[in-house]
Amino acid sequence: MSSKAQIIEHSKREAARAAVDKNVNLDVKVFGVGSGSTIVYAFERLVEMHQQGLVRKDLICIPTSYQARTLIQKSGIRCADLDEFPNVDVTIDGGDEVDHNLNAIKGGGAAHMREKAVAKASAKMVIVAGKIIPFVSFLFHEINMYRLCFTDFRKNSEFLGTQWTNGVPVEVIPFASEVVLQAILKLSPKSNPFSKFGVQTDGKDMFEFDVPKVEMRAAVKKAGPVVTDNGNLILDANFGKIYNPQLLELCLKQITGVVEVGLFSGVAKEAWFGNEDGTVSVKHV
Ligand SMILES: O=C[C@H](O)[C@H](O)[C@H](O)COP(=O)(O)O
């Protein structure tokens, strides 16, 4: 690993640990465990705190994926399903990209369906984003440092789809995957099918591209597509910059055959960032 990659990995770990330290205590009874590489660091800290008596001995952890379930089961902390404990105190999860309102793209690991179910059942959802690049300038600007140095990056940090260019993950039932793909291609950047229901837009286009770029996610080390923990497929839909994530999420979710969309609009209340320089930043909404 290069030294720059090591620094980023270190800051990602620090951000994950700080998020746990700040949000998990003896009052937390039910904790949602996100998925991905960053969450491994967060869960490592949770296990330490459990061993040190800093969290409840009878803490219940709700997994958001097969990966999270395995982590919990190996830890000795009680693992339970969401339908047993539908009221979660705090969930901590990773993120692929986060904008200045803490809207996020998630699902780089195809886990966003269960992640969103657990996040929405949580009194508080916290995102830890290891990949700070889209946000660096904004945060530095906020604390009034390096304002000039990072001015060029600020514009880019405003919109989802700027740094995470793999597209928005859309989980679809296999039966309708081609139909959904065609429907996404027909979404127009200027459309607001919800205006008749009173869903307002800011008058700007919904996303950048005239026509989205959509492809089915292919598996690695297996021929064929990625199959999710729910037995479904993933379409990665690249819209370019996303100007209105709330509306795009609604538009995608109304397509029959879509199970869940990796846009988390207005879900996270707090985000922790591991910065490129090894420091950690936090933002609340
Ligand atoms: O499906 C995967 C999840 O949404 C992850 O939380 C997200 O992709 C971030 O993953 P990582 O922590 O590996 O960057």
The ligand as an SDF file (V2000), in Angstrom:
LIG
                    3D

 14 13  0  0  0  0  0  0  0  0999 V2000
  -23.2400   -1.4290   -0.1110 O   0  0  0  0  0  0  0  0  0  0  0  0
  -22.3450   -0.9710    0.5570 C   0  0  0  0  0  0  0  0  0  0  0  0
  -22.4740    0.1110    1.4890 C   0  0  0  0  0  0  0  0  0  0  0  0
  -23.4070    1.0850    1.1500 O   0  0  0  0  0  0  0  0  0  0  0  0
  -21.1680    0.7330    1.9770 C   0  0  0  0  0  0  0  0  0  0  0  0
  -21.4530    1.3040    3.2170 O   0  0  0  0  0  0  0  0  0  0  0  0
  -20.5900    1.7870    1.0570 C   0  0  0  0  0  0  0  0  0  0  0  0
  -20.4010    1.2310   -0.2270 O   0  0  0  0  0  0  0  0  0  0  0  0
  -19.2430    2.3300    1.5890 C   0  0  0  0  0  0  0  0  0  0  0  0
  -18.3160    1.3010    1.5960 O   0  0  0  0  0  0  0  0  0  0  0  0
  -16.8230    1.4970    2.1180 P   0  0  0  0  0  0  0  0  0  0  0  0
  -16.8830    1.7310    3.5760 O   0  0  0  0  0  0  0  0  0  0  0  0
  -16.1410    0.2020    1.7680 O   0  0  0  0  0  0  0  0  0  0  0  0
  -16.2320    2.6590    1.3730 O   0  0  0  0  0  0  0  0  0  0  0  0
  1  2  2  0
  2  3  1  0
  3  4  1  0
  3  5  1  0
  5  6  1  0
  5  7  1  0
  7  8  1  0
  7  9  1  0
  9 10  1  0
 10 11  1  0
 11 12  2  0
 11 13  1  0
 11 14  1  0
M  END
$$$$
